[in-house]
Amino acid sequence: MKTVENPVARCRFCDAPLRHTFVDLGMSPLAESWIAPADVKQMEPFYPLRVYVCERCFLVQLEAFESPERIFGNYAYFASYSETWLRHAEAYAEMAVDRFHLDGGRQVVEIASNDGYLLRNFVERGIPALGIEPAANVAEVAVARGVPTRVRFFGEAAARELVAEGIRADLLIGNNVLAHVPALNDFVEGMKILLEPRGTITMEFPHLLQLMEKNEFDTIYHEHFSYFSFTTAERVFAAHGLTLYDVEELPTHGGSLRIYARYADDASKPVGESVRALKARERAAGCERLETYLSFTERVQEAKRKLLEFLIGAKRAGKTVVAYGAAAKGVTLLNYCGVRTDFIDYAVDRSPHKQGRLMPGVRIPVFPPEKIEETRPDYVLILCWNVKDEVMEQMAGIAEWGGRFAVPIPEIEVVSSTPKVHKAARL
């Protein structure tokens, strides 16, 4: 992979110049900018989806082409439409209440709390909870559910305002938000300010090592500004006086980490073996070597070739293909591969906020899942592959007409039946 000089872009953590390309996915629209029928003739902005790796701290990152206010001010993602994610949230709450001895005298704060899907588990237990959510339309749903929510972006200024009001977090939560902040240092400093002296921060984010090993390039989109290994995340938190003392590996989003952070001087929470073990594994996998990152592009390009071969073969055989899950990762995948309605007739999604609209860039129409039974396609391409078992269970009825599932990541795979008994064949 060639080195690309970019005199403008600098690392959002350590400020080193970004000279090395991790992967270039071409031009792509904002992944959550769903198109209303009335706007189909309007121009749609596309931005470079070129990802860099910092040669100094190994933070993998995109340049910021749009402000967070433009991207997240009116958001189309509502977490409560995934049963898998709701179960994950409930299990987390049960663990946290037990591990951190949470009760009515402890304060829980979640950054990017979405529609209250997680915090409602604490509210129902009588534990004070506060959500901080930048998307007003999403926060409105949380408030209606009884979850107190502030509509604003989080950072150092927001944290100081909350502290001035007497709010400090015994447990500070951030699930799938660390990647979404362009002002990374301001965000982490804000968490330190808001945290109680003996409190804990837990954050979940996709694990960069898993992204590389499983070829999950479609999880790259403009709303995700940064991609973290544990080693790099530890470096970022340490720069702000925070120590990562525990880590769990999770199956969510194709492989995520849940990190536990505390003040560097909080000796009550010793650094565990899980931290040392994961750092050693990342070191062995090459996460501290530049060449590891620069070899990723070829795997991405091969996955694109195989998906296109499958779709071309299906169409030439007279087969119909539809997509399940109008997710952001699907927007990246289809735009990168140049797949539009010439290959995929339509997409379905459970979220009513996406139904009746068109997918960004590729302009594939989105319908409710019931559309699949009406049209009986030959293949259902699962774009939200991170919940593929849930999808295959919900749509198991396609076996009645000989329909089959296809999963595009890490490379195209055709599945003939439900997740409990399926046998898959790579093409």
C-alpha positions as CSV (number, residue, x, y, z in Angstrom):
1,M,0.0,0.0,0.0
2,K,1.4,3.4,-1.0
3,T,2.0,6.2,1.4
4,V,-0.3,9.2,0.7
5,E,0.9,12.7,1.8
6,N,-2.0,14.7,3.2
7,P,-0.7,18.0,4.5
8,V,-4.1,18.9,6.0
9,A,-5.1,15.9,8.0
10,R,-3.6,15.4,11.5
11,C,-4.3,12.8,14.1
12,R,-7.2,13.8,16.3
13,F,-5.4,12.4,19.4
14,C,-1.7,13.0,19.1
15,D,-1.6,15.6,16.3
16,A,0.9,13.7,14.1
17,P,0.4,14.1,10.4
18,L,-1.7,11.4,8.8
19,R,0.4,10.0,5.9
20,H,-0.7,6.4,5.6
21,T,-4.0,5.0,4.2
22,F,-5.6,2.1,6.1
23,V,-8.3,1.6,3.4
24,D,-10.0,3.8,0.8
25,L,-13.7,3.1,0.2
26,G,-14.2,5.8,-2.4
27,M,-16.9,8.4,-2.2
28,S,-19.9,7.8,0.0
29,P,-22.8,9.7,1.5
30,L,-23.6,10.1,5.2
31,A,-24.7,6.7,6.2
32,E,-27.8,7.8,8.2
33,S,-29.0,10.5,5.7
34,W,-32.1,8.6,4.6
35,I,-33.8,10.1,1.6
36,A,-37.5,11.1,1.6
37,P,-39.5,10.6,-1.6
38,A,-40.0,14.3,-1.9
39,D,-36.2,14.8,-2.1
40,V,-35.3,12.2,-4.7
41,K,-34.4,14.9,-7.3
42,Q,-32.2,16.8,-4.9
43,M,-28.4,16.6,-5.0
44,E,-26.9,14.3,-2.4
45,P,-23.5,15.1,-0.9
46,F,-20.8,12.5,-1.1
47,Y,-17.5,12.6,0.9
48,P,-14.2,10.7,0.7
49,L,-14.3,7.5,2.8
50,R,-10.6,7.2,3.1
51,V,-9.3,5.9,6.4
52,Y,-5.9,6.8,7.8
53,V,-3.7,5.2,10.4
54,C,-1.5,7.3,12.6
55,E,2.1,6.1,12.5
56,R,2.7,7.4,16.0
57,C,-0.3,6.2,18.1
58,F,-2.0,3.8,15.6
59,L,-5.4,5.4,15.9
60,V,-7.3,4.5,12.8
61,Q,-9.4,7.5,11.7
62,L,-11.4,9.5,9.2
63,E,-11.2,13.2,8.5
64,A,-14.3,15.1,9.7
65,F,-16.1,16.5,6.7
66,E,-19.4,17.3,8.4
67,S,-20.0,18.7,11.9
68,P,-21.5,16.5,14.6
69,E,-24.5,18.8,14.6
70,R,-25.2,18.1,11.0
71,I,-24.7,14.3,11.4
72,F,-26.4,13.6,14.7
73,G,-28.8,16.6,15.2
74,N,-31.7,14.6,13.8
75,Y,-30.8,10.9,13.8
76,A,-32.5,8.0,12.2
77,Y,-31.0,5.2,14.4
78,F,-33.2,4.0,17.3
79,A,-31.6,1.3,19.4
80,S,-34.9,-0.2,20.6
81,Y,-35.7,-1.9,17.3
82,S,-33.2,-4.7,17.8
83,E,-34.2,-7.4,20.3
84,T,-30.6,-8.6,20.5
85,W,-29.4,-5.2,21.5
86,L,-32.2,-4.8,24.1
87,R,-31.2,-8.1,25.7
88,H,-27.6,-6.9,25.7
89,A,-28.6,-3.7,27.5
90,E,-30.6,-5.5,30.1
91,A,-27.8,-7.9,30.9
92,Y,-25.4,-5.0,31.2
93,A,-27.7,-3.3,33.7
94,E,-28.0,-6.4,35.8
95,M,-24.2,-6.8,35.9
96,A,-23.6,-3.1,36.7
97,V,-26.1,-2.9,39.6
98,D,-24.4,-6.0,41.2
99,R,-20.8,-5.1,40.5
100,F,-20.9,-1.4,41.4
101,H,-23.5,-1.8,44.2
102,L,-25.9,0.7,42.6
103,D,-28.9,1.9,44.5
104,G,-31.0,5.1,45.0
105,G,-28.0,6.9,46.3
106,R,-25.8,6.4,43.2
107,Q,-25.9,8.4,40.0
108,V,-25.7,6.8,36.6
109,V,-25.1,8.9,33.5
110,E,-25.0,7.7,29.9
111,I,-23.5,9.7,27.1
112,A,-25.3,9.3,23.7
113,S,-28.2,7.6,25.5
114,N,-30.3,7.3,22.3
115,D,-34.0,6.4,23.0
116,G,-33.4,5.4,26.6
117,Y,-33.2,1.7,25.8
118,L,-30.4,1.2,28.4
119,L,-31.1,3.7,31.1
120,R,-34.7,2.6,31.5
121,N,-33.3,-0.6,33.1
122,F,-31.8,1.6,35.9
123,V,-34.9,3.9,36.2
124,E,-37.1,0.9,36.7
125,R,-34.9,-0.1,39.7
126,G,-35.1,3.3,41.3
127,I,-31.5,4.3,40.5
128,P,-31.0,7.9,39.5
129,A,-30.2,8.0,35.8
130,L,-29.5,10.8,33.3
131,G,-29.1,10.6,29.6
132,I,-27.1,13.0,27.4
133,E,-28.3,12.7,23.8
134,P,-27.6,15.1,20.9
135,A,-30.4,14.1,18.7
136,A,-33.6,15.8,19.8
137,N,-35.9,13.5,18.0
138,V,-34.4,10.5,19.7
139,A,-34.2,12.1,23.1
140,E,-37.9,12.8,22.9
141,V,-38.6,9.1,22.9
142,A,-36.4,8.6,25.9
143,V,-38.2,11.3,27.9
144,A,-41.6,9.8,27.0
145,R,-40.3,6.5,28.5
146,G,-39.5,8.3,31.8
147,V,-35.7,8.5,31.2
148,P,-34.5,12.1,32.1
149,T,-32.5,13.2,29.1
150,R,-30.5,16.4,28.2
151,V,-30.3,17.3,24.5
152,R,-26.8,18.3,23.9
153,F,-23.3,17.2,22.7
154,F,-21.0,16.0,25.4
155,G,-17.5,17.3,26.1
156,E,-15.6,19.3,28.7
157,A,-18.0,22.2,28.7
158,A,-21.1,20.0,29.2
159,A,-19.3,18.1,32.0
160,R,-18.5,21.3,33.9
161,E,-22.1,22.5,33.6
162,L,-23.3,19.2,35.1
163,V,-20.8,19.3,37.9
164,A,-21.8,22.9,38.7
165,E,-25.4,21.6,39.1
166,G,-24.1,19.0,41.6
167,I,-24.2,16.0,39.2
168,R,-21.3,13.6,39.3
169,A,-21.4,10.1,37.9
170,D,-20.7,7.0,40.0
171,L,-21.2,5.0,36.8
172,L,-20.5,6.8,33.5
173,I,-21.6,4.8,30.4
174,G,-20.8,5.3,26.8
175,N,-21.9,2.6,24.3
176,N,-20.8,3.0,20.7
177,V,-20.1,6.7,21.1
178,L,-16.3,6.9,21.4
179,A,-16.0,6.4,17.7
180,H,-18.5,9.1,17.0
181,V,-16.6,12.1,18.4
182,P,-14.3,14.1,16.3
183,A,-13.0,16.1,19.3
184,L,-11.6,13.0,21.0
185,N,-9.5,14.7,23.7
186,D,-12.2,17.1,24.7
187,F,-14.7,14.2,25.0
188,V,-12.4,12.1,27.2
189,E,-11.4,15.1,29.4
190,G,-15.2,15.7,29.9
191,M,-15.7,12.2,31.1
192,K,-12.9,12.6,33.6
193,I,-14.5,15.8,34.9
194,L,-17.9,14.2,35.3
195,L,-16.7,11.1,37.0
196,E,-16.9,10.7,40.8
197,P,-13.4,10.2,42.4
198,R,-14.2,6.5,43.1
199,G,-16.5,6.1,40.1
200,T,-16.1,3.9,37.0
201,I,-16.5,4.6,33.3
202,T,-17.6,1.8,31.0
203,M,-17.4,2.2,27.3
204,E,-18.2,-0.2,24.5
205,F,-16.9,0.2,21.0
206,P,-16.1,-2.1,18.0
207,H,-12.6,-3.7,18.4
208,L,-10.3,-2.7,15.6
209,L,-8.5,-6.0,15.8
210,Q,-11.8,-7.8,15.2
211,L,-12.6,-5.4,12.4
212,M,-9.4,-6.4,10.6
213,E,-9.5,-10.1,11.3
214,K,-13.1,-10.4,10.2
215,N,-12.9,-8.0,7.3
216,E,-15.7,-5.8,8.7
217,F,-14.9,-2.8,6.5
218,D,-18.5,-2.0,6.2
219,T,-18.5,-0.7,9.8
220,I,-16.5,2.2,8.5
221,Y,-18.7,5.3,7.7
222,H,-18.5,9.0,8.2
223,E,-20.4,8.9,11.5
224,H,-17.5,6.8,12.9
225,F,-14.5,9.2,13.1
226,S,-12.2,6.8,15.0
227,Y,-11.5,3.0,15.3
228,F,-9.7,1.7,18.4
229,S,-7.5,-1.2,19.4
230,F,-7.4,-1.6,23.2
231,T,-3.8,-0.5,23.2
232,T,-4.6,2.8,21.5
233,A,-7.7,3.4,23.7
234,E,-5.5,2.8,26.8
235,R,-3.1,5.4,25.5
236,V,-5.9,8.0,24.9
237,F,-7.4,7.5,28.4
238,A,-4.0,7.6,30.1
239,A,-3.3,11.0,28.5
240,H,-6.2,12.3,30.5
241,G,-5.3,10.7,33.9
242,L,-7.6,7.7,33.5
243,T,-6.5,4.1,33.8
244,L,-8.2,1.1,32.0
245,Y,-8.4,-1.5,34.8
246,D,-10.6,-4.2,33.2
247,V,-11.8,-5.2,29.7
248,E,-14.3,-7.7,28.3
249,E,-14.6,-8.9,24.8
250,L,-18.1,-8.9,23.5
251,P,-19.8,-10.5,20.4
252,T,-21.8,-7.3,19.6
253,H,-21.2,-5.4,16.4
254,G,-19.0,-8.2,15.0
255,G,-16.7,-8.0,18.0
256,S,-16.5,-5.2,20.6
257,L,-14.7,-4.3,23.7
258,R,-16.1,-3.1,27.0
259,I,-13.5,-1.1,28.9
260,Y,-13.6,-0.1,32.5
261,A,-11.8,3.1,33.4
262,R,-11.1,4.9,36.7
263,Y,-8.9,7.7,38.0
264,A,-5.3,6.9,37.7
265,D,-4.9,7.4,41.5
266,D,-7.8,5.1,42.5
267,A,-5.9,2.2,44.0
268,S,-9.2,0.5,45.0
269,K,-9.5,-0.9,41.4
270,P,-6.3,-2.8,40.5
271,V,-5.5,-3.4,36.8
272,G,-6.6,-7.0,36.0
273,E,-5.1,-9.8,34.0
274,S,-7.7,-9.3,31.2
275,V,-5.9,-6.0,30.4
276,R,-2.4,-7.6,30.3
277,A,-3.7,-10.5,28.2
278,L,-5.4,-8.5,25.6
279,K,-2.5,-6.1,25.2
280,A,-0.2,-9.1,24.7
281,R,-2.6,-10.5,22.1
282,E,-2.8,-7.2,20.2
283,R,1.0,-7.0,20.2
284,A,1.3,-10.5,18.8
285,A,-1.3,-9.6,16.1
286,G,0.8,-6.6,15.0
287,C,-1.3,-3.8,16.4
288,E,1.9,-1.8,17.1
289,R,3.3,-2.3,13.6
290,L,2.3,-0.1,10.7
291,E,2.5,-2.8,8.1
292,T,-0.3,-4.7,9.8
293,Y,-2.7,-1.8,8.9
294,L,-1.4,-1.3,5.4
295,S,-2.1,-4.8,4.3
296,F,-5.9,-4.5,5.0
297,T,-6.9,-3.1,1.6
298,E,-6.5,-6.3,-0.5
299,R,-8.9,-8.3,1.7
300,V,-11.5,-5.5,1.3
301,Q,-11.2,-5.5,-2.4
302,E,-11.5,-9.3,-2.7
303,A,-14.7,-9.2,-0.6
304,K,-16.1,-6.7,-3.0
305,R,-15.2,-8.9,-6.0
306,K,-16.9,-11.9,-4.5
307,L,-20.1,-10.0,-3.6
308,L,-20.4,-8.7,-7.1
309,E,-19.7,-12.2,-8.6
310,F,-22.6,-13.6,-6.4
311,L,-25.0,-10.8,-7.4
312,I,-24.1,-11.0,-11.1
313,G,-24.5,-14.8,-11.0
314,A,-27.9,-14.6,-9.3
315,K,-29.3,-12.0,-11.7
316,R,-28.1,-14.0,-14.7
317,A,-29.8,-17.0,-13.3
318,G,-33.1,-15.0,-13.1
319,K,-33.1,-14.9,-9.3
320,T,-34.4,-12.0,-7.2
321,V,-32.4,-10.5,-4.4
322,V,-33.6,-8.2,-1.6
323,A,-31.8,-6.8,1.5
324,Y,-32.6,-7.0,5.2
325,G,-31.5,-4.3,7.5
326,A,-31.2,-0.8,6.1
327,A,-28.2,-0.2,8.5
328,A,-25.4,2.2,8.2
329,K,-23.0,-0.7,7.5
330,G,-25.2,-1.6,4.5
331,V,-24.9,1.9,3.1
332,T,-21.1,1.7,3.2
333,L,-21.1,-1.8,1.6
334,L,-23.5,-1.1,-1.2
335,N,-22.0,2.3,-2.1
336,Y,-18.5,0.9,-2.1
337,C,-19.5,-2.0,-4.3
338,G,-21.7,0.1,-6.6
339,V,-24.8,-2.0,-5.9
340,R,-28.2,-0.4,-6.6
341,T,-31.6,-1.6,-7.8
342,D,-30.1,-3.3,-10.7
343,F,-29.0,-6.0,-8.2
344,I,-31.2,-5.5,-5.2
345,D,-34.9,-4.9,-5.7
346,Y,-35.5,-3.3,-2.3
347,A,-34.5,-3.4,1.4
348,V,-36.5,-3.9,4.5
349,D,-36.1,-2.6,8.1
350,R,-38.1,-2.8,11.3
351,S,-37.6,0.9,12.0
352,P,-40.5,3.0,10.8
353,H,-38.1,5.9,10.6
354,K,-36.5,4.3,7.6
355,Q,-39.5,2.7,6.0
356,G,-40.8,4.7,2.9
357,R,-37.4,6.3,2.4
358,L,-34.4,5.5,0.1
359,M,-31.0,4.3,1.2
360,P,-28.4,7.0,0.9
361,G,-26.4,7.0,-2.3
362,V,-27.7,3.8,-3.9
363,R,-31.4,4.9,-3.7
364,I,-32.7,1.4,-2.8
365,P,-36.3,1.8,-1.4
366,V,-36.9,0.6,2.2
367,F,-40.1,-1.3,3.2
368,P,-41.4,-3.1,6.3
369,P,-40.2,-6.7,6.7
370,E,-43.6,-8.0,5.6
371,K,-42.7,-7.0,2.1
372,I,-40.5,-10.1,1.8
373,E,-43.4,-12.5,2.3
374,E,-45.4,-10.6,-0.3
375,T,-42.7,-10.8,-3.0
376,R,-41.0,-14.1,-2.1
377,P,-37.4,-13.4,-3.2
378,D,-34.9,-16.1,-3.9
379,Y,-32.2,-14.4,-1.7
380,V,-32.3,-12.2,1.3
381,L,-29.0,-10.4,1.7
382,I,-28.5,-9.6,5.4
383,L,-26.8,-6.3,5.6
384,C,-27.1,-6.1,9.4
385,W,-25.0,-9.3,9.7
386,N,-24.1,-8.5,13.4
387,V,-27.7,-9.7,14.2
388,K,-28.0,-12.3,11.5
389,D,-29.3,-15.0,13.9
390,E,-32.1,-12.7,15.0
391,V,-32.9,-11.9,11.4
392,M,-32.9,-15.6,10.2
393,E,-35.1,-16.5,13.1
394,Q,-37.6,-13.8,12.3
395,M,-37.6,-14.6,8.6
396,A,-37.4,-18.4,8.8
397,G,-40.5,-18.6,6.7
398,I,-38.6,-17.9,3.5
399,A,-37.8,-21.7,3.5
400,E,-41.4,-22.3,2.5
401,W,-40.7,-21.0,-1.1
402,G,-37.0,-22.1,-1.2
403,G,-35.6,-18.7,-0.3
404,R,-32.1,-18.5,1.1
405,F,-30.1,-16.0,3.2
406,A,-26.8,-14.5,2.1
407,V,-24.3,-12.8,4.5
408,P,-21.8,-10.4,2.9
409,I,-19.1,-10.2,5.6
410,P,-16.3,-11.3,6.0
411,E,-17.1,-12.5,2.4
412,I,-20.3,-13.6,0.8
413,E,-21.9,-16.7,2.3
414,V,-25.2,-18.3,1.3
415,V,-27.3,-19.9,4.1
416,S,-30.1,-22.3,3.4
417,S,-32.1,-22.4,6.6
418,T,-32.6,-21.1,10.2
419,P,-29.6,-20.2,12.4
420,K,-30.0,-23.3,14.7
421,V,-29.5,-25.8,11.9
422,H,-28.1,-23.9,8.9
423,K,-25.3,-25.0,6.7
424,A,-23.4,-22.4,4.9
425,A,-21.5,-22.5,1.7
426,R,-19.0,-19.9,0.6
427,L,-19.1,-18.9,-3.0
